Amino acid sequence: MPRPRSLSTDQLGAAALAVIDRDGLAALTMRTVAAELRMSTMALYRYVADREELTGLVVEQVLGAVDTTAPSAELPWTEQVRTMVERIRVAVAAHPAVVPLTPLHRHRSMSILRWTETVLGILTEAGIDGPHRVVALRALLSYVNGAVQLEHLGPLSGAGTVAMSELPRADFPLLAETARHARQVGPEEEFTAGLDILLHGLTRSIR
């Protein structure tokens, strides 16, 4: 396959993302991305060093469109944080397979760094600082990453939940009952309620 005259990082990221969206994260290799770009694998190495660099471009492709400016300071700090978290959720909703990549690039991705700086500013203004701010930030990141994966890759209404609801009551009475209730909880309700719990806990922790 002929080598294109020039490729931008956006084009490389878009091609890698197309592979992931179509075939899953495990399918992302230098060879599959080269094929997506209609070029040889060796030619692709002229642009990126390895698969890890490709995954970094994918993260930027997905999160680069996230608005990282701070919400209105007139809003309560909890609503400001909620807005920032929702922006991440919306950005990755169409590409949930990318979620596991974000922790790997959290120290290098400019998009993640800008988002994080804004969230840290909101937390600081709310009186959350020092080691407590570290824990608060990581709790928020862990929540949004985990919630998006559960919503798209293991939803409450899936076959696994149905199977758990049918477990023997004598052995798993609470799990079976919880699974039955889970089938009635929609993804929006689950995400919002979970975030409410987290923000409530952060609010109570402010001295």
Phi, psi and omega in degrees: 000138181290149178277127177300154182298318181199144178230140177268165177296328177296319179294320178295315179297320180295321179293316179296320179294323178299321178296315181296315181299323184277317191239358180096162184297324182297338182279352183286110176221167176300322182293315183291325178289321177300318179295321178299326181270359180059051178217169179282156178298319180297324179294326180296327179296345175287342183255320181227150185281324186194183181297324181300320178294325176297317181295327175296321177293326178295315179301316179294325179298319183280314187267352181297336181272356181290131176287115183258007177285149182292139173297171181305131179292349178284343177283151172302150185299328179295324178287328175296315178296317179302317179299316180296319179294319179296325179298318177295316181300315180297319184295322184264356183303324181276352183223056186299335180294344181279341186308316180298343181280336187296320177297329182293334185244017186295336181266352184241335183287120179296326179296314179294319181297318180293317178299316181297318180299319179295314180297319178297323177297320179294315180297320180296316179297332180279354180096013178259113181214183180061209180302329179296325178292324177301311182297318181298315180298314182293327177295318179294316179296317179297321182294309184294321178296312181293319182295319180294319178296317179295320182297320187256332184252343179207060185297154181299332183271009184284180183296328180297321179292321177300316180297318180294326180293343181256011177296155179301124182298329182294328183264324186227060185297317183285320179296316180296317180295316180297320179295324178295317178293325183299330181292346180259359183260119179281162183298324180293315179297317181298314183294312183296315181294321179295319178293324176302315181298316181295314181293325177298318178295320177296321179298315181293337184277350180287127181269000000 
